[in-house]
């Protein structure tokens, strides 16, 4: 089947999804925001709490509101300069199912494809093919963006693990703290300084 995904530039993802950014993408986002006179309001989506520095280390940021601030007049204003989260759509997320699945000869990774995407909704054969044909063939560019996404995420995790093993950081179990001492958790979220993960990691490594 010669059917490959093609973005329709319909804006559905821009309107229904929160734009997510890795720390290294912030400068580029701020550059275009300033150029286009757009105000960006971000919040942590994925973060860890370091007890030693008493900082919230942000791994992924998310825009506070929808639609995406770079979406205007039914158009993406930076379509040719999109971020990783945008480039991988309609592959909305990937999940590592663990080594047990690999040992059993099963797929150890799960990829979630958003069937609300207008291309998928209007191409039933493509939607059917998603069940059997590799994503690397159906969504070649988007799949490459997912590989980039995975690499960035895994690299951040590995760097944090190294800092943990060398006792330079001490990560708080966030879920346990929420359950055992919700007031303390809220105090941390309200008063601890947020810091982008890449900046924090580089600072700790060099000091």
C-alpha positions in Angstrom: 0.0 0.0 0.0 1.5 3.3 -1.1 -0.1 5.5 1.6 2.1 7.7 3.8 0.9 10.2 6.3 0.8 13.8 5.2 0.0 16.7 7.6 -3.1 18.5 6.5 -2.2 21.6 8.4 -5.8 21.6 9.8 -4.8 22.8 13.3 -6.6 20.1 15.2 -3.5 19.1 17.1 -2.7 22.8 17.8 -6.2 23.4 19.2 -6.7 20.1 21.2 -3.2 19.4 22.5 -1.1 21.3 25.0 2.3 22.3 23.4 5.1 20.5 25.3 8.7 21.6 25.2 12.0 20.1 26.4 14.3 22.6 28.3 16.6 22.9 25.3 13.7 24.1 23.2 12.8 27.0 25.4 15.3 29.5 23.9 13.9 28.8 20.4 10.3 29.1 21.7 11.1 32.4 23.4 12.8 33.7 20.2 9.7 33.1 18.1 7.4 34.3 20.8 9.3 37.6 21.0 9.5 37.9 17.2 5.7 37.3 16.9 4.8 39.3 20.1 3.4 36.2 21.8 3.2 35.7 25.5 4.2 32.2 26.6 2.9 30.8 29.9 4.5 27.5 30.9 4.2 25.0 33.7 6.1 21.8 34.6 4.7 18.7 33.1 7.4 16.3 34.0 9.7 17.2 36.9 11.7 15.7 39.8 12.3 17.2 43.3 15.9 17.4 44.5 16.2 17.4 48.3 19.8 18.6 48.3 19.4 21.7 46.1 15.7 22.1 47.0 14.8 22.7 43.4 12.2 21.5 41.1 14.1 20.1 38.1 11.9 20.4 35.1 12.3 17.8 32.4 9.3 18.8 30.2 7.4 22.0 30.1 3.8 22.5 29.0 1.8 25.5 27.9 -0.8 26.4 30.4 -3.6 26.9 27.9 -4.9 25.7 24.6 -4.9 26.3 21.7 -1.1 26.6 21.1 0.0 30.2 21.3 1.8 29.8 17.9 -1.6 28.9 16.3 -3.4 31.9 14.8 -5.9 32.5 12.0 -6.2 28.7 11.6 -2.4 28.5 10.9 0.7 27.4 12.6 2.9 30.5 12.6 6.1 28.4 12.9 5.2 25.3 10.9 8.7 25.0 9.4 10.3 25.3 12.8 8.1 23.0 14.9 9.2 21.4 18.2 9.6 17.7 18.8 6.1 17.3 20.2 4.7 18.8 17.1 6.9 16.9 14.7 6.0 13.5 16.1 2.2 14.1 15.9 -0.1 12.1 15.3 2.2 9.8 17.3 1.1 11.3 20.6 3.3 9.3 23.0 5.5 6.2 23.4 5.6 3.9 26.4 8.4 1.5 27.3 6.7 -1.7 28.5 9.9 -3.1 30.0 12.4 -5.9 29.3 9.9 -8.6 30.3 8.0 -8.1 27.1 11.2 -8.4 25.0 12.1 -11.6 26.8 8.8 -13.1 25.9 9.3 -12.1 22.3 6.7 -9.4 22.4 6.9 -5.7 21.4 8.5 -3.9 24.4 7.2 -0.5 23.2 3.8 0.9 22.7 3.1 3.9 20.4 -0.2 5.8 20.8 -1.4 7.3 17.5 -4.2 9.9 17.8 -7.1 8.9 15.6 -8.6 12.4 15.9 -6.0 13.6 13.4 -7.9 14.7 10.3 -5.7 12.7 7.9 -6.4 9.5 9.8 -10.1 10.2 10.1 -10.4 10.8 6.3 -8.2 7.8 5.3 -9.8 4.7 6.6 -7.3 2.4 4.8 -4.5 4.3 6.6 -6.2 3.8 10.0 -6.6 0.1 9.3 -3.0 -0.2 8.2 -1.8 1.3 11.5 -2.7 -2.1 13.1 -0.3 -4.1 11.0 2.2 -1.9 9.1 5.2 -0.4 11.0 4.9 3.2 11.9 8.3 3.8 10.3 6.7 3.1 7.0 3.4 4.9 7.5 4.7 7.9 9.3 8.4 8.1 8.4 9.1 11.7 9.4 6.9 11.5 12.5 8.6 8.2 13.6 12.0 9.9 13.3 10.8 12.6 15.6 9.7 10.0 18.1 13.2 8.5 18.0 14.5 11.9 18.7 12.0 12.3 21.5 13.1 9.0 23.1 16.8 9.9 22.8 16.3 13.2 24.6 14.2 11.7 27.3 16.4 8.7 28.0 19.5 10.9 28.0 17.9 13.2 30.7 17.0 10.1 32.8 20.6 8.7 32.4 22.2 11.9 33.4 20.0 12.2 36.5 20.7 8.6 37.4 24.5 9.4 37.3 24.0 12.3 39.6 21.9 10.1 42.0 24.6 7.4 42.1 27.3 10.0 42.8 25.1 11.5 45.6 25.0 14.9 44.0 21.2 14.9 44.0 18.6 13.2 46.2 15.3 12.7 44.4 12.2 12.8 46.6 9.5 10.2 46.0 6.9 12.6 44.8 3.9 10.2 44.9 4.8 9.1 48.5 5.2 12.6 49.6 1.8 13.6 48.1 0.2 10.7 50.0 2.1 11.0 53.4 2.4 14.8 53.7 0.3 16.7 51.1 0.9 20.0 53.0 4.7 19.6 52.7 4.3 18.7 49.0 2.3 21.8 48.3 4.8 23.9 50.2 7.6 22.6 48.0 5.6 23.2 44.8 4.8 26.7 45.9 8.2 27.9 47.1 11.0 25.8 45.6 12.7 27.3 42.6 12.0 25.7 39.2 15.1 25.1 37.0 15.4 23.6 33.5 16.9 20.1 33.7 19.7 20.8 31.1 20.9 23.9 32.9 20.7 22.2 36.3 22.6 19.1 35.2 25.3 21.1 33.6 25.7 23.3 36.7 25.9 20.3 39.0 28.5 18.5 36.8 30.8 21.5 36.7 30.7 22.4 40.4 
